[in-house]
Amino acid sequence: MTEHDLERRLIDLLISTHPGWRYEQRDLPGLPRWWAIRYCPLRPDQRGAGARDVLGRTSLRRLAGALTRHDEILHNRRY
C-alpha cells in the first residue's frame, strides 16, 4: 500500500468521523500541509471557548488528533 493510499483511507475516516469539515492539502513552504475547514462557521461563544473554524497540521495523523481535541472542547462545553 502506498503513502497516497494510506492518506486516502485516513481522509475517508476523517470525513466519516468529522463530517462538518472539508479537508485540503496545500504544499506551501513554512505552512501546515493538511487543513480542515468548517462548512458552517462557529458562533462567537464557541470561538470564545477555544473552538476554531480552521485547523492546520503538518500531517493527517496530527490533523486527526487536533480534530478529536477540538470535538472534546465543544463536547465539554455542551455545544
C-alpha positions in Angstrom: 0.0 0.0 0.0 1.4 3.4 -1.0 1.5 6.5 1.2 -1.1 8.0 -1.1 -3.4 5.0 -0.4 -2.9 5.5 3.3 -3.7 9.2 3.1 -6.9 8.5 1.1 -8.0 6.0 3.8 -7.3 8.4 6.6 -9.2 11.2 4.7 -12.1 8.9 4.3 -12.0 8.1 8.0 -11.9 11.8 8.9 -14.8 12.5 6.6 -16.9 9.8 8.3 -15.9 10.8 11.9 -15.8 14.6 11.4 -18.3 15.3 8.7 -18.7 19.0 9.3 -15.3 19.8 7.8 -13.7 19.8 4.4 -10.1 18.6 4.0 -7.4 20.2 1.9 -3.8 19.6 1.2 -1.5 22.6 0.5 2.2 22.3 -0.2 3.4 25.8 0.7 6.8 26.3 2.4 6.5 27.1 6.1 2.8 26.3 6.4 0.9 23.2 7.6 0.3 20.7 4.9 -3.2 19.5 5.8 -6.1 21.7 6.6 -9.6 21.1 8.0 -12.1 23.9 7.2 -15.6 24.0 8.8 -18.5 24.0 6.4 -20.5 26.2 8.8 -18.8 28.9 10.8 -18.9 28.7 14.6 -20.8 31.1 16.8 -18.8 33.7 18.7 -19.4 31.9 22.1 -18.0 28.7 20.6 -14.9 30.5 19.4 -14.6 32.0 22.9 -14.5 28.5 24.3 -11.4 27.7 22.1 -13.1 26.2 19.1 -11.8 27.1 15.6 -13.2 27.3 12.1 -9.9 26.2 10.5 -7.3 23.7 11.7 -3.9 23.1 10.0 -1.3 20.5 10.8 1.8 19.0 9.2 0.3 15.5 8.8 -3.1 13.9 8.5 -2.4 12.0 11.8 -1.8 15.3 13.6 -4.8 16.8 12.0 -6.9 13.8 13.2 -5.7 14.4 16.7 -6.4 18.1 16.5 -10.0 17.4 15.3 -10.5 15.0 18.2 -9.3 17.5 20.8 -11.4 20.2 19.1 -14.5 18.0 19.4 -13.7 17.5 23.1 -13.7 21.3 23.6 -17.2 21.6 22.1 -18.5 18.5 23.9 -17.2 19.6 27.3 -18.9 22.9 26.8 -22.1 21.1 25.7 -22.2 22.6 22.2 
